[in-house]
Amino acid sequence: MSKGWLTEGTVTLFIDAAPEVVYRAVADVTGTGGRSSECRSCTWLPGNEPGTVGSRFRGRNRSGMIRWSRLCEVTMARPGEAFAYRTVPERIDPSRNDSTTWRFALTADGSGTTVEHSYVISKMPPAPFKAIYGRMLPQHRDMRPQMADTLQSLRTQIGLVA
């Protein structure tokens, strides 16, 4: 794998379900742990109504022996069209002073939905942490393979409840 980092990436997958069904699944972040290879759980935090712009949740992650959590904030919530959130830079903990926006764009496509899952790193981790993460979590240099797996899991999950 290249030593460089991709600061953005996109994967696309067709899911045989209506955009509204796909949206409900991705906007309910409490189900993310069942689809992601790293995320173990997400919990909505007090404040704005869950799933609305400005609402926040805590995501708990694990890769191998490494565990971490991130505060996230919903930045876009358009039912049937798009859902996005960003990791919130945390001033107190310099290891969490980066930010990535994760987005699901949904397009009606015949009998189902084309899902475009993307990420944009708007603030890289500080240099020492970037080097450590690059060694301990090399998959973070290019998140597209994991995102493709997440979409496959989303398709399976939706197929099981349909």
Secondary structure as the mmCIF struct_conf table of DSSP 4:
data_model
#
loop_
_struct_conf.conf_type_id
_struct_conf.id
_struct_conf.beg_label_comp_id
_struct_conf.beg_label_asym_id
_struct_conf.beg_label_seq_id
_struct_conf.end_label_comp_id
_struct_conf.end_label_asym_id
_struct_conf.end_label_seq_id
BEND BEND1 LYS A 3 GLY A 4
BEND BEND2 THR A 7 THR A 7
STRN STRN1 GLU A 8 ILE A 15
BEND BEND3 ASP A 16 ALA A 17
HELX_RH_AL_P HELX_RH_AL_P1 PRO A 19 ALA A 27
HELX_RH_3T_P HELX_RH_3T_P1 VAL A 29 GLY A 34
TURN_TY1_P TURN_TY1_P1 ARG A 35 ARG A 35
BEND BEND4 SER A 37 GLU A 38
STRN STRN2 CYS A 39 TRP A 44
HELX_LH_PP_P HELX_LH_PP_P1 LEU A 45 LEU A 45
BEND BEND5 PRO A 46 ASN A 48
HELX_LH_PP_P HELX_LH_PP_P2 GLU A 49 GLU A 49
TURN_TY1_P TURN_TY1_P2 PRO A 50 GLY A 51
BEND BEND6 THR A 52 THR A 52
TURN_TY1_P TURN_TY1_P3 VAL A 53 GLY A 54
STRN STRN3 ARG A 56 SER A 63
TURN_TY1_P TURN_TY1_P4 GLY A 64 MET A 65
STRN STRN4 ILE A 66 ARG A 78
TURN_TY1_P TURN_TY1_P5 PRO A 79 GLU A 81
STRN STRN5 ALA A 82 THR A 87
HELX_LH_PP_P HELX_LH_PP_P3 VAL A 88 PRO A 89
BEND BEND7 ARG A 91 ILE A 92
HELX_RH_3T_P HELX_RH_3T_P2 PRO A 94 ARG A 96
STRN STRN6 SER A 99 ASP A 109
TURN_TY1_P TURN_TY1_P6 GLY A 110 SER A 111
STRN STRN7 GLY A 112 LYS A 123
HELX_LH_PP_P HELX_LH_PP_P4 MET A 124 PRO A 126
HELX_RH_AL_P HELX_RH_AL_P2 ALA A 127 MET A 136
HELX_RH_3T_P HELX_RH_3T_P3 PRO A 138 ARG A 141
HELX_RH_AL_P HELX_RH_AL_P3 ARG A 144 VAL A 161
#
